[in-house]
Amino acid sequence: MIEELLEASQSALDASAFENAVEQATLEVCDFPQAWMFTGIGSTRKATVGRYPYHLIFEVTDDEVCFVALAHKRREPLYWTSRTESQE
């Protein structure tokens, strides 16, 4: 019983840390959208999500940042390509 509670507690902490990392990456993208590297697909760019194996995929227009996906770096990393406005 105690082991299950510890696992649940650790899982909640991990989830919270991941959520914080996504939020931090989102804020960084919004502050400096041109600073991130292009993905090579249309005009999309990608930002790393902290220490996690995820990228935050987004496009930049003149006056806004449009978030396209939160994509795992290795598990179907290009699943989001049909979502972009500037498909090539």
Backbone bond lengths (Angstrom), bond angles and torsions (degrees), N, CA, C in turn:
res aa  C-N    CA-C-N  psi(-1)  N-CA   C-N-CA  omega(-1)  CA-C   N-CA-C  phi
1 M - - - 1.444 - - 1.532 111.04 -
2 I 1.318 117.48 -46.16 1.463 120.80 -179.35 1.527 110.11 -64.55
3 E 1.333 117.24 -39.67 1.464 120.34 178.62 1.523 110.99 -60.94
4 E 1.319 117.30 -40.69 1.465 121.21 178.01 1.525 111.25 -63.41
5 L 1.316 116.43 -41.13 1.457 120.11 177.70 1.524 111.64 -65.29
6 L 1.324 116.33 -40.34 1.464 120.18 177.51 1.519 110.89 -64.44
7 E 1.335 116.90 -42.57 1.463 120.44 177.95 1.517 110.85 -62.23
8 A 1.315 117.17 -45.11 1.465 121.03 179.08 1.529 110.75 -62.32
9 S 1.319 116.28 -41.24 1.460 120.99 178.61 1.526 110.78 -63.50
10 Q 1.324 116.82 -45.43 1.465 121.16 179.36 1.514 110.69 -63.81
11 S 1.334 116.62 -40.99 1.451 120.92 178.80 1.524 110.97 -61.67
12 A 1.317 117.21 -41.41 1.461 121.09 178.00 1.524 111.14 -65.16
13 L 1.330 116.89 -39.40 1.467 120.38 177.24 1.520 110.75 -65.01
14 D 1.329 116.77 -42.51 1.460 120.86 178.17 1.524 111.38 -61.81
15 A 1.324 115.97 -44.03 1.462 120.60 179.56 1.527 110.43 -63.02
16 S 1.307 116.79 -41.27 1.455 120.97 179.30 1.527 111.06 -65.20
17 A 1.321 117.31 -41.44 1.466 121.41 178.51 1.523 110.82 -64.11
18 F 1.331 117.32 -40.06 1.460 121.22 178.28 1.530 109.92 -65.46
19 E 1.299 116.73 -44.62 1.462 120.83 178.73 1.527 110.53 -60.18
20 N 1.314 117.29 -41.89 1.468 121.12 177.54 1.522 111.51 -63.58
21 A 1.332 117.07 -39.31 1.467 120.91 179.17 1.531 110.95 -65.77
22 V 1.329 116.88 -39.92 1.471 120.36 177.35 1.519 109.97 -65.38
23 E 1.308 116.96 -43.09 1.462 120.83 178.73 1.527 111.04 -62.41
24 Q 1.328 117.33 -42.83 1.468 121.24 179.05 1.528 110.74 -63.26
25 A 1.331 116.89 -44.21 1.472 120.49 178.54 1.528 110.31 -62.16
26 T 1.316 116.92 -40.37 1.468 121.26 178.79 1.527 110.79 -61.38
27 L 1.311 116.60 -44.91 1.465 120.59 178.42 1.527 111.72 -62.97
28 E 1.327 116.51 -41.76 1.468 120.62 179.19 1.521 111.08 -64.35
29 V 1.324 116.80 -41.08 1.465 120.32 177.73 1.525 110.02 -62.86
30 C 1.320 117.12 -45.25 1.461 120.35 -179.34 1.530 111.97 -64.39
31 D 1.326 117.28 -34.78 1.462 120.70 179.35 1.524 112.45 -74.27
32 F 1.330 117.13 -38.62 1.465 121.77 -175.55 1.523 111.07 -136.96
33 P 1.331 118.43 65.57 1.469 120.37 -174.20 1.533 114.48 -63.52
34 Q 1.312 117.32 -29.98 1.466 119.76 -178.26 1.533 112.95 -79.47
35 A 1.311 117.56 -7.27 1.463 121.49 -175.50 1.529 113.65 -79.68
36 W 1.321 117.02 -13.59 1.466 119.83 -173.08 1.516 111.74 -94.86
37 M 1.322 115.52 151.78 1.462 120.03 -175.34 1.524 112.20 -75.88
38 F 1.338 114.75 150.71 1.457 121.34 176.59 1.524 109.97 -71.73
39 T 1.336 115.30 151.28 1.469 119.91 178.60 1.524 111.50 -84.68
40 G 1.334 117.12 -19.34 1.460 120.75 -174.51 1.526 111.58 94.26
41 I 1.329 116.13 0.66 1.465 121.57 178.63 1.519 107.65 -119.47
42 G 1.317 115.20 108.95 1.461 120.11 -177.59 1.515 110.64 58.13
43 S 1.309 115.79 -138.46 1.472 120.44 -179.80 1.524 111.55 -104.22
44 T 1.321 116.84 17.14 1.461 119.68 -177.76 1.519 111.31 -72.56
45 R 1.308 113.50 150.52 1.460 122.35 177.02 1.519 108.43 -124.81
46 K 1.329 116.10 166.34 1.468 119.37 179.23 1.511 110.90 -136.57
47 A 1.320 114.18 140.84 1.464 121.94 177.01 1.522 107.80 -120.84
48 T 1.307 116.35 139.47 1.459 121.34 177.63 1.523 109.32 -75.78
49 V 1.320 115.69 143.06 1.466 121.42 179.74 1.525 108.34 -101.57
50 G 1.315 115.52 89.35 1.462 121.44 177.61 1.517 113.39 50.05
51 R 1.316 115.91 -131.90 1.467 121.70 -178.47 1.517 112.17 -93.15
52 Y 1.318 116.46 8.39 1.462 121.46 -175.07 1.529 110.98 -92.95
53 P 1.323 116.58 154.90 1.475 119.64 -178.57 1.525 112.16 -83.28
54 Y 1.317 116.39 52.68 1.461 121.82 -178.70 1.514 110.37 -130.86
55 H 1.328 114.62 152.04 1.458 122.14 171.59 1.517 108.36 -118.95
56 L 1.302 115.47 143.54 1.450 122.39 171.29 1.522 105.20 -96.81
57 I 1.328 117.25 115.02 1.462 122.50 -176.08 1.524 108.07 -97.05
58 F 1.341 116.11 134.94 1.459 119.60 -177.26 1.515 111.21 -153.57
59 E 1.328 115.18 163.80 1.456 123.04 174.21 1.526 108.03 -123.38
60 V 1.320 115.34 150.16 1.461 121.29 -179.40 1.523 108.51 -117.61
61 T 1.325 116.12 128.96 1.461 120.81 171.37 1.524 106.93 -110.59
62 D 1.308 116.49 -173.01 1.472 119.99 -178.17 1.523 112.83 -58.70
63 D 1.325 116.73 -36.82 1.461 118.58 -172.57 1.528 115.39 -128.16
64 E 1.341 117.80 8.63 1.460 117.97 179.71 1.530 112.61 -156.00
65 V 1.317 113.39 162.52 1.463 121.91 173.56 1.516 106.33 -111.16
66 C 1.314 116.85 128.13 1.457 121.76 179.67 1.534 108.44 -112.40
67 F 1.317 116.13 113.00 1.459 120.38 179.60 1.522 109.45 -80.06
68 V 1.323 115.34 129.68 1.460 122.07 -175.16 1.521 111.48 -100.17
69 A 1.331 117.30 -42.99 1.463 119.54 -175.17 1.520 111.60 -164.92
70 L 1.305 113.16 160.87 1.457 122.78 166.27 1.512 103.96 -113.26
71 A 1.324 117.10 105.42 1.465 121.51 -169.36 1.517 111.89 -116.19
72 H 1.320 115.68 134.64 1.460 121.43 173.85 1.526 107.89 -67.14
73 K 1.307 117.29 142.41 1.461 121.57 -175.42 1.524 113.18 -68.63
74 R 1.337 118.09 -24.42 1.465 120.22 -176.55 1.532 114.46 -121.87
75 R 1.303 118.01 -28.71 1.471 121.62 -178.24 1.518 109.53 -89.07
76 E 1.299 116.41 104.82 1.463 121.98 -177.72 1.523 111.60 45.96
77 P 1.312 116.93 58.60 1.467 120.23 -173.21 1.529 114.76 -66.56
78 L 1.327 118.24 -16.00 1.466 120.02 -177.73 1.526 113.04 -111.60
79 Y 1.322 118.00 18.65 1.460 120.97 -177.36 1.530 112.39 -59.79
80 W 1.293 117.75 -21.97 1.458 124.10 -172.38 1.526 113.99 -86.75
81 T 1.321 118.60 -5.57 1.467 120.75 -170.58 1.524 114.13 -59.62
82 S 1.307 117.81 -28.46 1.478 119.42 179.61 1.531 111.99 -74.25
83 R 1.302 118.25 -8.71 1.474 122.84 -178.25 1.523 113.74 -87.61
84 T 1.307 117.57 -11.32 1.466 119.50 -172.72 1.518 111.68 -81.70
85 E 1.314 115.15 150.19 1.454 121.28 177.21 1.517 111.03 -75.61
86 S 1.308 117.09 -28.89 1.463 121.46 -173.93 1.529 110.81 -112.05
87 Q 1.316 116.09 57.86 1.471 119.84 179.91 1.519 109.27 -67.73
88 E 1.328 114.94 142.62 1.469 119.27 177.67 1.504 109.66 -116.06
